[in-house]
Amino acid sequence: MWSHRLLGPVVPHLCRLLVGPDYRWLLPFSTLGGACLLLAADIAGRIVARPAELDVGIVTAFIGAPFFVWVVMQQRIREL
């Protein structure tokens, strides 16, 4: 399932924005954040397309793609 590949890079970046770069806080928050994001994506996929379901990977892609675009835009602004 490719949704886990998306959660790996997205959640630590989001958690780093919230708790900072200290790994003593970042690792537990990333673990909890990944589980919460996957659960929320699964629930949203079941609610949005009733009576059918959306795959959790599709929902996480809708969350992760804009985030990655934002990260790339931030990097390009810093390079200027």
Secondary structure, DSSP 8 states (H G I E B T S, - for coil): -THHHHHHHHHHHHHHHHH-S-HHHHHHHHHHHHHHHHHHHHHHHHHHTTTS---HHHHHHHHHHHHHHHHHHHHHHHH-
